[in-house]
Structures are given as structure tokens and as C-alpha cells.
Amino acid sequence: MAIAEPIYVDPSALRCLYVHEARSHAFCAWRNRHGAALPITLFGRAEIENSVALAVFRRDMTAAAGQGAVGDLEADLAAGRLFVADLLWRRALDRAVDLSRKHTPTLGTRALDVLHVASALTLGCKRFVTYDARQARLARAVGLRVSGP
């Protein structure tokens, strides 16, 4: 069933599609149910590709598997399952500064997590999918509907 509302998926959750881990099966099932194209920023794509490279470095996967994972990401982009969202970076970074000032002293969110929440808001997303508890608290604090896959 396709869902029409804009959803931002934290790249660390999207990683489950490309690097096998304990949550991959459940995330893939969620992704198959969701069906609609998901936005990804250039920053999010870089984060996923770096995560794959880091998994190869740590020997969590072979170099060939890493190349396959990046190929799968590229195939998802080419097929329209993911699309690169044109993010207004100045606006997103300004929003991240504001969120940091208002929420990090009480929530303890990391800068990259704040940037993802700011990106979701800047893109006009209403839902935020993450496995990160602190990031989820920030997303809820700013009015996003948060869910795990």
C-alpha cells in the first residue's frame, strides 16, 4: 500500500536495505509494504555509501558485497524507489542551529541527528522513521510523527 504523506527515513535505518544486519528483514518488509518512493538527500546518500565502505573496512562485509550494496542503492535510485530530494541547505542548516539551541541541552541530540530532523522539516515531511531514540525524541518535539519500520 503506497502512503502519500512525505516520509523522511534516517539513512542509518535505510542502511538496513544495503548492509545485512539484525533489523534488515523487518526493514525490508516495511519497505515492501510502504511502496512509495522515499526522498534521500545527497548528504543521506553520502552517509549510506560511507556506512557501506565502513562495513567493508571493519570486515563486516566483503569488498564485493560492498560494491553490490552500492549497486543496489544506485538501482533503487534509477528505479525511482528512492529519489534525491533537492534540499535547500542554507535553510536546513539554519534550522539545525535553531533546533540545537532549543533542544540539544535537554535531549542530548548529536549534530548529525539534528541535521536529519532539520532536513525532514525543510523538505516538508510529516513522518520520520528512525531507530535512534534521541533522534526520535527530537523529531517528536518538533511535531513530526515518528515511527520505526
C-alpha positions as CSV (number, residue, x, y, z in Angstrom):
1,M,0.0,0.0,0.0
2,A,1.5,3.3,-1.0
3,I,1.5,6.1,1.5
4,A,1.1,9.6,0.1
5,E,2.4,11.7,3.0
6,P,6.1,12.7,2.8
7,I,8.3,10.4,4.9
8,Y,11.9,11.0,5.9
9,V,13.8,7.9,6.7
10,D,17.0,8.3,8.7
11,P,19.9,7.0,6.5
12,S,21.1,4.8,9.3
13,A,17.7,3.0,9.0
14,L,17.8,2.9,5.2
15,R,21.2,1.3,5.6
16,C,19.4,-1.9,6.6
17,L,18.4,-2.3,2.9
18,Y,22.0,-2.5,1.8
19,V,24.0,-3.9,4.7
20,H,22.7,-7.1,6.3
21,E,22.1,-6.7,10.0
22,A,19.6,-7.9,12.6
23,R,17.0,-5.3,11.6
24,S,17.3,-5.8,7.8
25,H,14.5,-8.4,7.4
26,A,11.9,-6.2,9.3
27,F,13.0,-3.1,7.5
28,C,12.8,-4.8,4.1
29,A,9.3,-6.0,5.0
30,W,8.3,-2.4,6.0
31,R,9.8,-1.1,2.7
32,N,7.8,-3.5,0.7
33,R,4.6,-2.6,2.4
34,H,5.3,1.2,2.1
35,G,5.9,1.0,-1.7
36,A,6.1,4.8,-2.4
37,A,9.3,6.5,-3.4
38,L,11.3,7.8,-0.5
39,P,13.3,11.0,-0.5
40,I,17.0,10.9,0.3
41,T,19.3,14.0,0.4
42,L,22.8,14.0,-1.1
43,F,24.0,14.0,2.5
44,G,21.9,11.0,3.3
45,R,23.3,9.2,0.2
46,A,26.8,10.0,1.2
47,E,26.1,8.7,4.7
48,I,24.8,5.4,3.4
49,E,27.7,5.0,1.0
50,N,30.2,5.8,3.7
51,S,28.4,3.3,6.0
52,V,28.9,0.6,3.4
53,A,32.6,1.5,3.0
54,L,33.0,1.4,6.7
55,A,31.4,-2.0,6.9
56,V,34.0,-3.2,4.3
57,F,36.8,-1.6,6.3
58,R,35.6,-3.3,9.5
59,R,35.3,-6.6,7.6
60,D,31.6,-6.8,8.3
61,M,31.2,-7.4,4.6
62,T,33.5,-8.2,1.7
63,A,34.6,-5.6,-0.9
64,A,32.5,-7.4,-3.5
65,A,29.4,-7.3,-1.2
66,G,30.1,-3.6,-0.6
67,Q,30.2,-3.0,-4.3
68,G,26.9,-4.9,-4.6
69,A,25.3,-2.8,-1.8
70,V,26.3,0.4,-3.6
71,G,25.0,-1.0,-6.8
72,D,21.7,-1.8,-5.1
73,L,21.4,1.8,-3.8
74,E,22.1,3.1,-7.4
75,A,19.4,0.7,-8.7
76,D,16.9,1.9,-6.2
77,L,17.6,5.5,-7.3
78,A,17.4,4.6,-11.0
79,A,14.1,2.7,-10.5
80,G,12.6,5.5,-8.5
81,R,12.3,3.6,-5.2
82,L,14.4,6.4,-3.8
83,F,14.8,9.9,-5.2
84,V,17.3,12.6,-4.5
85,A,15.5,15.4,-2.7
86,D,16.6,18.9,-3.6
87,L,17.3,20.3,-0.1
88,L,17.8,24.0,0.5
89,W,20.9,23.5,2.5
90,R,21.2,27.0,4.0
91,R,17.6,26.7,5.3
92,A,18.3,23.2,6.7
93,L,21.5,24.3,8.4
94,D,19.8,27.4,9.9
95,R,17.0,25.2,11.1
96,A,19.6,22.8,12.6
97,V,21.2,25.6,14.5
98,D,17.8,26.6,15.9
99,L,16.9,23.1,16.8
100,S,20.3,22.6,18.5
101,R,19.8,25.7,20.6
102,K,16.3,24.8,21.6
103,H,16.5,21.1,22.1
104,T,20.0,19.7,22.5
105,P,20.6,21.0,26.0
106,T,17.6,18.9,27.2
107,L,17.6,16.0,24.7
108,G,21.4,15.5,24.1
109,T,21.0,15.0,20.4
110,R,24.1,14.7,18.2
111,A,24.7,17.2,15.4
112,L,24.1,14.7,12.6
113,D,20.8,13.6,14.1
114,V,19.7,17.3,14.4
115,L,20.7,17.8,10.8
116,H,18.5,14.9,9.7
117,V,15.5,16.2,11.6
118,A,16.1,19.7,10.2
119,S,16.3,18.2,6.7
120,A,13.0,16.4,7.2
121,L,11.3,19.7,8.3
122,T,12.9,21.6,5.4
123,L,11.6,19.0,2.9
124,G,8.1,19.3,4.4
125,C,8.0,15.7,5.6
126,K,5.3,14.8,8.2
127,R,6.7,11.4,9.2
128,F,10.1,10.5,10.4
129,V,11.4,6.9,10.5
130,T,14.4,6.1,12.7
131,Y,15.8,3.5,15.1
132,D,17.6,6.2,17.1
133,A,15.8,7.1,20.4
134,R,17.4,10.6,20.9
135,Q,16.7,11.5,17.3
136,A,13.1,10.2,17.7
137,R,12.6,12.4,20.8
138,L,13.8,15.5,18.8
139,A,11.6,14.7,15.9
140,R,8.6,14.3,18.2
141,A,9.5,17.6,20.0
142,V,9.2,19.5,16.7
143,G,5.9,17.9,15.6
144,L,7.0,15.0,13.3
145,R,5.1,11.7,13.6
146,V,7.8,9.2,14.5
147,S,7.8,5.5,13.8
148,G,10.1,2.6,13.5
149,P,9.8,0.5,10.4
